[in-house]
């Protein structure tokens, strides 16, 4: 077969050889492109979308950081348990069910059943107003939708 191709090649005019060589080169380039660059083509669009999402997350992180920097540091005043009880009353969370124990700088708060949204607001209020931050937390779901059992260790 190779002999038949070489005989046919010799019989071609120089102009026809140029066309056949250009066609073969185009075919080789197309196959190389399909084999090398083809698998990466879907990643180009995905990379652009990932970059856009990363930029959005970075912008949100910058906003969050500026909000955190803008918070005023609350002076640590009085016993931690008194501040926790005041925050419970202020947030209208059942302070009678809550168990608070601790020292001036560290306290343990147990809420047997609280709405998760209320718990988040309480933690934010304690950090903002009483300079008490969560050191440890155990949050377990309750049977009632949206309610949790929370055991928090708060520290100044």
Buried (B, 14 or more C-beta within 10 A) or exposed (E): EEEEEEEEEEEEEEEEEEEEEEEEEEEEEEEEEEEEEEEEEEEEEEEEEEEEEEEEEEEEEEEEEEEEEEEEEBEEEEBBBBBBBBBBEEBEBEBEEBEBEBEBEBBBBBBBEBBBEBBEBBBEBBBBBBBBEBEEEEEEEBEEEEBBBBBBBBBB
